Amino acid sequence: MRVSITERHCEVGKKTRDRAESQIAQLSKFEPRASLAEVVFTEGKRSKTAEVVVHIDGAPHVNARGEGESFRTALDQVSERLSRILKEQRERRRDHQAPPLSERLAEE
């Protein structure tokens, strides 16, 4: 998965950028069809936010936003939210799949 990082009205340190790339790249284990993640860091007057949009091939994209006193806390929030959302989507997909053929034959 490619990770694109954008900074709006702020400067983000190299450590935070590297951390963002690694955390967001780890989300591909929950959704293997994810092709691109866009991370946007924004600094307001009193808080710092991190917003992530994950583009999934053949499915709608997934958005999440985290806010905190530092970019690190905002990034942690957004990665937790994204992992929860992607896990829930995967479980919904699995629930609708047909049971394995061996189970259907055993019932007959």
A tleap script that builds the chain and sets N, CA, C and O, in Angstrom:
source leaprc.protein.ff14SB
mol = sequence {
  NMET ARG VAL SER ILE THR GLU ARG HIE CYS
  GLU VAL GLY LYS LYS THR ARG ASP ARG ALA
  GLU SER GLN ILE ALA GLN LEU SER LYS PHE
  GLU PRO ARG ALA SER LEU ALA GLU VAL VAL
  PHE THR GLU GLY LYS ARG SER LYS THR ALA
  GLU VAL VAL VAL HIE ILE ASP GLY ALA PRO
  HIE VAL ASN ALA ARG GLY GLU GLY GLU SER
  PHE ARG THR ALA LEU ASP GLN VAL SER GLU
  ARG LEU SER ARG ILE LEU LYS GLU GLN ARG
  GLU ARG ARG ARG ASP HIE GLN ALA PRO PRO
  LEU SER GLU ARG LEU ALA GLU CGLU
}
set mol.1.N position { 0.849 -1.167 0.000 }
set mol.1.CA position { 0.000 0.000 0.000 }
set mol.1.C position { 0.900 1.237 0.000 }
set mol.1.O position { 1.851 1.335 0.775 }
set mol.2.N position { 0.578 2.165 -0.877 }
set mol.2.CA position { 1.314 3.427 -0.911 }
set mol.2.C position { 0.725 4.370 0.126 }
set mol.2.O position { -0.489 4.400 0.324 }
set mol.3.N position { 1.579 5.138 0.788 }
set mol.3.CA position { 1.141 6.098 1.793 }
set mol.3.C position { 1.585 7.486 1.350 }
set mol.3.O position { 2.771 7.734 1.132 }
set mol.4.N position { 0.615 8.383 1.223 }
set mol.4.CA position { 0.882 9.765 0.825 }
set mol.4.C position { 0.638 10.665 2.033 }
set mol.4.O position { -0.422 10.588 2.654 }
set mol.5.N position { 1.604 11.517 2.373 }
set mol.5.CA position { 1.488 12.374 3.551 }
set mol.5.C position { 1.460 13.834 3.108 }
set mol.5.O position { 2.300 14.277 2.324 }
set mol.6.N position { 0.473 14.575 3.628 }
set mol.6.CA position { 0.317 15.995 3.324 }
set mol.6.C position { 0.265 16.771 4.631 }
set mol.6.O position { -0.331 16.316 5.607 }
set mol.7.N position { 0.885 17.933 4.647 }
set mol.7.CA position { 0.887 18.796 5.831 }
set mol.7.C position { 0.191 20.099 5.476 }
set mol.7.O position { 0.565 20.762 4.508 }
set mol.8.N position { -0.812 20.466 6.247 }
set mol.8.CA position { -1.525 21.724 6.016 }
set mol.8.C position { -1.274 22.665 7.185 }
set mol.8.O position { -1.567 22.332 8.333 }
set mol.9.N position { -0.738 23.823 6.894 }
set mol.9.CA position { -0.496 24.869 7.887 }
set mol.9.C position { 0.382 24.405 9.037 }
set mol.9.O position { 0.222 24.881 10.161 }
set mol.10.N position { 1.306 23.487 8.783 }
set mol.10.CA position { 2.157 22.981 9.848 }
set mol.10.C position { 3.364 22.275 9.254 }
set mol.10.O position { 3.457 22.065 8.045 }
set mol.11.N position { 4.281 21.916 10.137 }
set mol.11.CA position { 5.419 21.095 9.751 }
set mol.11.C position { 5.468 19.906 10.693 }
set mol.11.O position { 5.419 20.065 11.912 }
set mol.12.N position { 5.566 18.724 10.126 }
set mol.12.CA position { 5.586 17.488 10.903 }
set mol.12.C position { 7.005 16.940 10.859 }
set mol.12.O position { 7.642 16.919 9.806 }
set mol.13.N position { 7.494 16.497 12.011 }
set mol.13.CA position { 8.847 15.971 12.090 }
set mol.13.C position { 9.014 14.660 11.344 }
set mol.13.O position { 8.039 13.967 11.053 }
set mol.14.N position { 10.254 14.331 11.038 }
set mol.14.CA position { 10.561 13.106 10.299 }
set mol.14.C position { 10.133 11.866 11.069 }
set mol.14.O position { 9.628 10.916 10.471 }
set mol.15.N position { 10.328 11.856 12.403 }
set mol.15.CA position { 9.930 10.694 13.203 }
set mol.15.C position { 8.430 10.452 13.099 }
set mol.15.O position { 7.990 9.310 12.967 }
set mol.16.N position { 7.646 11.524 13.160 }
set mol.16.CA position { 6.185 11.389 13.080 }
set mol.16.C position { 5.773 10.914 11.694 }
set mol.16.O position { 4.865 10.093 11.562 }
set mol.17.N position { 6.432 11.423 10.666 }
set mol.17.CA position { 6.115 10.982 9.296 }
set mol.17.C position { 6.425 9.499 9.116 }
set mol.17.O position { 5.632 8.760 8.533 }
set mol.18.N position { 7.588 9.066 9.622 }
set mol.18.CA position { 7.957 7.651 9.515 }
set mol.18.C position { 6.990 6.778 10.299 }
set mol.18.O position { 6.607 5.700 9.845 }
set mol.19.N position { 6.597 7.245 11.472 }
set mol.19.CA position { 5.640 6.500 12.298 }
set mol.19.C position { 4.298 6.379 11.575 }
set mol.19.O position { 3.664 5.324 11.602 }
set mol.20.N position { 3.870 7.467 10.929 }
set mol.20.CA position { 2.610 7.448 10.184 }
set mol.20.C position { 2.676 6.431 9.048 }
set mol.20.O position { 1.738 5.659 8.849 }
set mol.21.N position { 3.771 6.427 8.311 }
set mol.21.CA position { 3.906 5.482 7.205 }
set mol.21.C position { 3.855 4.042 7.694 }
set mol.21.O position { 3.188 3.202 7.091 }
set mol.22.N position { 4.558 3.754 8.789 }
set mol.22.CA position { 4.588 2.368 9.279 }
set mol.22.C position { 3.236 1.943 9.847 }
set mol.22.O position { 2.789 0.825 9.590 }
set mol.23.N position { 2.572 2.819 10.619 }
set mol.23.CA position { 1.280 2.444 11.200 }
set mol.23.C position { 0.216 2.242 10.129 }
set mol.23.O position { -0.568 1.295 10.194 }
set mol.24.N position { 0.190 3.123 9.156 }
set mol.24.CA position { -0.835 3.021 8.117 }
set mol.24.C position { -0.542 1.840 7.196 }
set mol.24.O position { -1.473 1.180 6.733 }
set mol.25.N position { 0.709 1.565 6.925 }
set mol.25.CA position { 1.056 0.419 6.076 }
set mol.25.C position { 0.662 -0.894 6.737 }
set mol.25.O position { 0.352 -1.862 6.043 }
set mol.26.N position { 0.667 -0.947 8.059 }
set mol.26.CA position { 0.274 -2.163 8.770 }
set mol.26.C position { -1.214 -2.460 8.628 }
set mol.26.O position { -1.643 -3.588 8.868 }
set mol.27.N position { -1.997 -1.470 8.245 }
set mol.27.CA position { -3.432 -1.680 8.078 }
set mol.27.C position { -3.749 -2.568 6.877 }
set mol.27.O position { -4.870 -3.063 6.755 }
set mol.28.N position { -2.787 -2.772 5.999 }
set mol.28.CA position { -3.034 -3.609 4.824 }
set mol.28.C position { -3.282 -5.064 5.211 }
set mol.28.O position { -3.812 -5.826 4.403 }
set mol.29.N position { -2.913 -5.468 6.428 }
set mol.29.CA position { -3.199 -6.838 6.852 }
set mol.29.C position { -4.700 -7.035 7.088 }
set mol.29.O position { -5.190 -8.163 7.020 }
set mol.30.N position { -5.432 -5.955 7.364 }
set mol.30.CA position { -6.873 -6.060 7.546 }
set mol.30.C position { -7.619 -5.979 6.222 }
set mol.30.O position { -8.703 -6.545 6.086 }
set mol.31.N position { -7.051 -5.283 5.248 }
set mol.31.CA position { -7.679 -5.142 3.934 }
set mol.31.C position { -6.601 -5.239 2.858 }
set mol.31.O position { -5.938 -4.249 2.550 }
set mol.32.N position { -6.423 -6.436 2.285 }
set mol.32.CA position { -5.364 -6.610 1.300 }
set mol.32.C position { -5.609 -5.857 -0.011 }
set mol.32.O position { -4.671 -5.648 -0.781 }
set mol.33.N position { -6.846 -5.450 -0.274 }
set mol.33.CA position { -7.150 -4.725 -1.509 }
set mol.33.C position { -6.858 -3.228 -1.405 }
set mol.33.O position { -7.030 -2.501 -2.383 }
set mol.34.N position { -6.420 -2.761 -0.241 }
set mol.34.CA position { -6.112 -1.342 -0.067 }
set mol.34.C position { -4.897 -0.980 -0.919 }
set mol.34.O position { -3.853 -1.626 -0.834 }
set mol.35.N position { -5.043 0.052 -1.731 }
set mol.35.CA position { -3.967 0.415 -2.640 }
set mol.35.C position { -3.278 1.719 -2.260 }
set mol.35.O position { -2.085 1.880 -2.517 }
set mol.36.N position { -4.005 2.649 -1.655 }
set mol.36.CA position { -3.446 3.952 -1.349 }
set mol.36.C position { -4.038 4.485 -0.053 }
set mol.36.O position { -5.232 4.330 0.202 }
set mol.37.N position { -3.208 5.108 0.754 }
set mol.37.CA position { -3.673 5.783 1.969 }
set mol.37.C position { -3.160 7.212 1.936 }
set mol.37.O position { -1.963 7.446 1.767 }
set mol.38.N position { -4.065 8.164 2.097 }
set mol.38.CA position { -3.704 9.571 2.129 }
set mol.38.C position { -3.805 10.067 3.563 }
set mol.38.O position { -4.874 10.014 4.171 }
set mol.39.N position { -2.692 10.547 4.103 }
set mol.39.CA position { -2.645 11.059 5.472 }
set mol.39.C position { -2.500 12.569 5.386 }
set mol.39.O position { -1.613 13.074 4.698 }
set mol.40.N position { -3.384 13.300 6.093 }
set mol.40.CA position { -3.340 14.757 6.091 }
set mol.40.C position { -3.196 15.231 7.529 }
set mol.40.O position { -4.060 14.969 8.366 }
set mol.41.N position { -2.103 15.930 7.813 }
set mol.41.CA position { -1.876 16.523 9.119 }
set mol.41.C position { -2.261 17.993 9.047 }
set mol.41.O position { -1.851 18.704 8.130 }
set mol.42.N position { -3.065 18.455 10.034 }
set mol.42.CA position { -3.508 19.835 10.082 }
set mol.42.C position { -3.330 20.367 11.498 }
set mol.42.O position { -3.618 19.677 12.476 }
set mol.43.N position { -2.852 21.597 11.591 }
set mol.43.CA position { -2.678 22.216 12.900 }
set mol.43.C position { -3.638 23.385 13.015 }
set mol.43.O position { -3.627 24.305 12.197 }
set mol.44.N position { -4.474 23.331 14.055 }
set mol.44.CA position { -5.384 24.428 14.334 }
set mol.44.C position { -4.833 25.286 15.454 }
set mol.44.O position { -3.660 25.172 15.809 }
set mol.45.N position { -5.668 26.139 16.010 }
set mol.45.CA position { -5.213 27.001 17.094 }
set mol.45.C position { -4.955 26.212 18.370 }
set mol.45.O position { -3.979 26.470 19.076 }
set mol.46.N position { -5.821 25.255 18.667 }
set mol.46.CA position { -5.713 24.551 19.940 }
set mol.46.C position { -5.482 23.053 19.815 }
set mol.46.O position { -5.197 22.390 20.812 }
set mol.47.N position { -5.598 22.516 18.625 }
set mol.47.CA position { -5.433 21.068 18.486 }
set mol.47.C position { -4.761 20.731 17.167 }
set mol.47.O position { -4.667 21.550 16.253 }
set mol.48.N position { -4.304 19.503 17.112 }
set mol.48.CA position { -3.672 18.984 15.905 }
set mol.48.C position { -4.468 17.769 15.461 }
set mol.48.O position { -4.858 16.938 16.281 }
set mol.49.N position { -4.707 17.670 14.160 }
set mol.49.CA position { -5.526 16.575 13.659 }
set mol.49.C position { -4.765 15.783 12.606 }
set mol.49.O position { -3.885 16.293 11.913 }
set mol.50.N position { -5.139 14.522 12.520 }
set mol.50.CA position { -4.643 13.629 11.474 }
set mol.50.C position { -5.857 12.971 10.843 }
set mol.50.O position { -6.684 12.386 11.541 }
set mol.51.N position { -5.964 13.065 9.539 }
set mol.51.CA position { -7.074 12.468 8.814 }
set mol.51.C position { -6.514 11.507 7.784 }
set mol.51.O position { -5.557 11.833 7.082 }
set mol.52.N position { -7.105 10.319 7.689 }
set mol.52.CA position { -6.611 9.300 6.760 }
set mol.52.C position { -7.766 8.830 5.891 }
set mol.52.O position { -8.860 8.549 6.380 }
set mol.53.N position { -7.501 8.749 4.593 }
set mol.53.CA position { -8.448 8.187 3.635 }
set mol.53.C position { -7.761 6.981 3.007 }
set mol.53.O position { -6.696 7.112 2.403 }
set mol.54.N position { -8.378 5.797 3.152 }
set mol.54.CA position { -7.825 4.569 2.589 }
set mol.54.C position { -8.649 4.208 1.354 }
set mol.54.O position { -9.859 4.000 1.443 }
set mol.55.N position { -7.984 4.135 0.207 }
set mol.55.CA position { -8.646 3.771 -1.044 }
set mol.55.C position { -8.536 2.259 -1.224 }
set mol.55.O position { -7.442 1.695 -1.202 }
set mol.56.N position { -9.693 1.613 -1.403 }
set mol.56.CA position { -9.766 0.162 -1.533 }
set mol.56.C position { -10.261 -0.163 -2.934 }
set mol.56.O position { -11.269 0.383 -3.384 }
set mol.57.N position { -9.550 -1.054 -3.627 }
set mol.57.CA position { -9.938 -1.444 -4.976 }
set mol.57.C position { -11.272 -2.183 -4.954 }
set mol.57.O position { -11.425 -3.182 -4.250 }
set mol.58.N position { -12.228 -1.690 -5.724 }
set mol.58.CA position { -13.516 -2.354 -5.839 }
set mol.58.C position { -14.456 -2.114 -4.673 }
set mol.58.O position { -15.464 -2.811 -4.550 }
set mol.59.N position { -14.157 -1.151 -3.815 }
set mol.59.CA position { -15.007 -0.863 -2.662 }
set mol.59.C position { -14.923 0.631 -2.352 }
set mol.59.O position { -13.999 1.307 -2.805 }
set mol.60.N position { -15.880 1.147 -1.585 }
set mol.60.CA position { -15.802 2.563 -1.203 }
set mol.60.C position { -14.598 2.823 -0.298 }
set mol.60.O position { -14.150 1.938 0.431 }
set mol.61.N position { -14.089 4.038 -0.356 }
set mol.61.CA position { -12.945 4.370 0.487 }
set mol.61.C position { -13.383 4.538 1.946 }
set mol.61.O position { -14.563 4.735 2.234 }
set mol.62.N position { -12.419 4.458 2.848 }
set mol.62.CA position { -12.682 4.513 4.285 }
set mol.62.C position { -11.979 5.752 4.846 }
set mol.62.O position { -10.799 5.979 4.582 }
set mol.63.N position { -12.723 6.553 5.629 }
set mol.63.CA position { -12.187 7.764 6.242 }
set mol.63.C position { -12.123 7.600 7.743 }
set mol.63.O position { -12.957 6.920 8.341 }
set mol.64.N position { -11.122 8.233 8.357 }
set mol.64.CA position { -11.049 8.309 9.810 }
set mol.64.C position { -10.285 9.567 10.174 }
set mol.64.O position { -9.431 10.037 9.423 }
set mol.65.N position { -10.614 10.109 11.358 }
set mol.65.CA position { -9.990 11.345 11.796 }
set mol.65.C position { -9.668 11.257 13.276 }
set mol.65.O position { -10.477 10.780 14.071 }
set mol.66.N position { -8.483 11.720 13.639 }
set mol.66.CA position { -8.061 11.750 15.031 }
set mol.66.C position { -7.610 13.140 15.414 }
set mol.66.O position { -7.070 13.877 14.588 }
set mol.67.N position { -7.832 13.505 16.682 }
set mol.67.CA position { -7.495 14.846 17.133 }
set mol.67.C position { -6.850 14.755 18.505 }
set mol.67.O position { -7.256 13.942 19.336 }
set mol.68.N position { -5.851 15.586 18.741 }
set mol.68.CA position { -5.177 15.571 20.027 }
set mol.68.C position { -4.266 16.760 20.207 }
set mol.68.O position { -4.225 17.666 19.375 }
set mol.69.N position { -3.530 16.744 21.316 }
set mol.69.CA position { -2.610 17.837 21.609 }
set mol.69.C position { -1.336 17.745 20.778 }
set mol.69.O position { -0.648 18.746 20.577 }
set mol.70.N position { -1.024 16.545 20.294 }
set mol.70.CA position { 0.153 16.369 19.438 }
set mol.70.C position { -0.233 15.508 18.246 }
set mol.70.O position { -1.259 14.829 18.253 }
set mol.71.N position { 0.610 15.552 17.225 }
set mol.71.CA position { 0.332 14.745 16.039 }
set mol.71.C position { 0.423 13.260 16.353 }
set mol.71.O position { -0.254 12.451 15.720 }
set mol.72.N position { 1.239 12.901 17.307 }
set mol.72.CA position { 1.397 11.489 17.662 }
set mol.72.C position { 0.107 10.919 18.257 }
set mol.72.O position { -0.304 9.816 17.897 }
set mol.73.N position { -0.530 11.660 19.159 }
set mol.73.CA position { -1.787 11.177 19.743 }
set mol.73.C position { -2.890 11.136 18.690 }
set mol.73.O position { -3.706 10.214 18.683 }
set mol.74.N position { -2.920 12.134 17.797 }
set mol.74.CA position { -3.919 12.134 16.725 }
set mol.74.C position { -3.704 10.949 15.795 }
set mol.74.O position { -4.665 10.322 15.349 }
set mol.75.N position { -2.450 10.642 15.505 }
set mol.75.CA position { -2.130 9.511 14.636 }
set mol.75.C position { -2.507 8.191 15.288 }
set mol.75.O position { -3.017 7.297 14.613 }
set mol.76.N position { -2.267 8.050 16.584 }
set mol.76.CA position { -2.663 6.831 17.294 }
set mol.76.C position { -4.174 6.639 17.261 }
set mol.76.O position { -4.660 5.529 17.046 }
set mol.77.N position { -4.918 7.726 17.475 }
set mol.77.CA position { -6.379 7.649 17.432 }
set mol.77.C position { -6.870 7.198 16.064 }
set mol.77.O position { -7.716 6.310 15.963 }
set mol.78.N position { -6.345 7.804 15.026 }
set mol.78.CA position { -6.825 7.499 13.684 }
set mol.78.C position { -6.458 6.075 13.272 }
set mol.78.O position { -7.237 5.421 12.578 }
set mol.79.N position { -5.296 5.586 13.681 }
set mol.79.CA position { -4.928 4.216 13.315 }
set mol.79.C position { -5.796 3.203 14.054 }
set mol.79.O position { -6.156 2.175 13.481 }
set mol.80.N position { -6.140 3.470 15.316 }
set mol.80.CA position { -7.054 2.588 16.045 }
set mol.80.C position { -8.435 2.565 15.404 }
set mol.80.O position { -9.042 1.504 15.259 }
set mol.81.N position { -8.923 3.728 15.024 }
set mol.81.CA position { -10.245 3.804 14.396 }
set mol.81.C position { -10.268 3.072 13.061 }
set mol.81.O position { -11.211 2.339 12.763 }
set mol.82.N position { -9.228 3.276 12.262 }
set mol.82.CA position { -9.171 2.599 10.968 }
set mol.82.C position { -9.085 1.090 11.119 }
set mol.82.O position { -9.738 0.356 10.378 }
set mol.83.N position { -8.292 0.622 12.063 }
set mol.83.CA position { -8.185 -0.826 12.249 }
set mol.83.C position { -9.525 -1.407 12.682 }
set mol.83.O position { -9.905 -2.488 12.231 }
set mol.84.N position { -10.241 -0.706 13.549 }
set mol.84.CA position { -11.556 -1.180 13.983 }
set mol.84.C position { -12.535 -1.214 12.817 }
set mol.84.O position { -13.278 -2.182 12.656 }
set mol.85.N position { -12.541 -0.161 12.004 }
set mol.85.CA position { -13.449 -0.092 10.860 }
set mol.85.C position { -13.142 -1.200 9.856 }
set mol.85.O position { -14.054 -1.873 9.376 }
set mol.86.N position { -11.870 -1.391 9.538 }
set mol.86.CA position { -11.495 -2.407 8.552 }
set mol.86.C position { -11.775 -3.818 9.069 }
set mol.86.O position { -12.156 -4.692 8.290 }
set mol.87.N position { -11.592 -4.054 10.370 }
set mol.87.CA position { -11.924 -5.369 10.944 }
set mol.87.C position { -13.419 -5.631 10.847 }
set mol.87.O position { -13.834 -6.733 10.487 }
set mol.88.N position { -14.234 -4.624 11.165 }
set mol.88.CA position { -15.687 -4.796 11.091 }
set mol.88.C position { -16.138 -5.076 9.669 }
set mol.88.O position { -17.005 -5.922 9.450 }
set mol.89.N position { -15.562 -4.376 8.700 }
set mol.89.CA position { -15.925 -4.613 7.301 }
set mol.89.C position { -15.553 -6.025 6.873 }
set mol.89.O position { -16.311 -6.677 6.155 }
set mol.90.N position { -14.401 -6.497 7.306 }
set mol.90.CA position { -13.982 -7.853 6.947 }
set mol.90.C position { -14.914 -8.884 7.558 }
set mol.90.O position { -15.261 -9.866 6.902 }
set mol.91.N position { -15.328 -8.677 8.808 }
set mol.91.CA position { -16.248 -9.617 9.452 }
set mol.91.C position { -17.596 -9.637 8.741 }
set mol.91.O position { -18.193 -10.702 8.583 }
set mol.92.N position { -18.081 -8.483 8.313 }
set mol.92.CA position { -19.352 -8.445 7.584 }
set mol.92.C position { -19.260 -9.229 6.288 }
set mol.92.O position { -20.195 -9.937 5.914 }
set mol.93.N position { -18.127 -9.101 5.600 }
set mol.93.CA position { -17.948 -9.844 4.353 }
set mol.93.C position { -17.907 -11.339 4.611 }
set mol.93.O position { -18.469 -12.114 3.838 }
set mol.94.N position { -17.261 -11.750 5.667 }
set mol.94.CA position { -17.155 -13.177 5.981 }
set mol.94.C position { -18.496 -13.767 6.382 }
set mol.94.O position { -18.770 -14.923 6.062 }
set mol.95.N position { -19.340 -13.013 7.070 }
set mol.95.CA position { -20.632 -13.517 7.510 }
set mol.95.C position { -21.536 -13.871 6.337 }
set mol.95.O position { -22.391 -14.750 6.456 }
set mol.96.N position { -21.358 -13.203 5.221 }
set mol.96.CA position { -22.242 -13.421 4.085 }
set mol.96.C position { -21.741 -14.490 3.129 }
set mol.96.O position { -22.397 -14.774 2.127 }
set mol.97.N position { -20.621 -15.071 3.410 }
set mol.97.CA position { -20.102 -16.111 2.531 }
set mol.97.C position { -20.802 -17.437 2.826 }
set mol.97.O position { -21.256 -17.678 3.945 }
set mol.98.N position { -20.880 -18.274 1.828 }
set mol.98.CA position { -21.509 -19.582 1.977 }
set mol.98.C position { -20.623 -20.483 2.843 }
set mol.98.O position { -19.402 -20.325 2.864 }
set mol.99.N position { -21.248 -21.432 3.561 }
set mol.99.CA position { -20.436 -22.361 4.351 }
set mol.99.C position { -19.597 -23.242 3.423 }
set mol.99.O position { -19.954 -23.415 2.258 }
set mol.100.N position { -18.508 -23.791 3.911 }
set mol.100.CA position { -17.667 -24.655 3.076 }
set mol.100.C position { -18.447 -25.854 2.543 }
set mol.100.O position { -19.413 -26.307 3.157 }
set mol.101.N position { -18.019 -26.350 1.410 }
set mol.101.CA position { -18.698 -27.462 0.746 }
set mol.101.C position { -18.708 -28.710 1.633 }
set mol.101.O position { -19.681 -29.463 1.621 }
set mol.102.N position { -17.661 -28.934 2.384 }
set mol.102.CA position { -17.599 -30.121 3.250 }
set mol.102.C position { -18.697 -30.102 4.309 }
set mol.102.O position { -19.244 -31.150 4.651 }
set mol.103.N position { -19.021 -28.929 4.825 }
set mol.103.CA position { -20.103 -28.811 5.812 }
set mol.103.C position { -21.449 -29.077 5.164 }
set mol.103.O position { -22.304 -29.729 5.761 }
set mol.104.N position { -21.649 -28.582 3.950 }
set mol.104.CA position { -22.932 -28.796 3.280 }
set mol.104.C position { -23.143 -30.272 2.949 }
set mol.104.O position { -24.260 -30.779 3.050 }
set mol.105.N position { -22.072 -30.961 2.554 }
set mol.105.CA position { -22.192 -32.380 2.242 }
set mol.105.C position { -22.420 -33.206 3.496 }
set mol.105.O position { -23.122 -34.216 3.441 }
set mol.106.N position { -21.850 -32.808 4.619 }
set mol.106.CA position { -22.029 -33.524 5.874 }
set mol.106.C position { -23.454 -33.420 6.372 }
set mol.106.O position { -23.937 -34.344 7.027 }
set mol.107.N position { -24.146 -32.327 6.085 }
set mol.107.CA position { -25.523 -32.143 6.517 }
set mol.107.C position { -26.480 -33.035 5.746 }
set mol.107.O position { -27.529 -33.411 6.268 }
set mol.108.N position { -26.138 -33.377 4.522 }
set mol.108.CA position { -27.052 -34.178 3.681 }
set mol.108.C position { -26.998 -35.583 4.032 }
set mol.108.O position { -27.698 -36.397 3.430 }
savepdb mol mol.pdb
quit
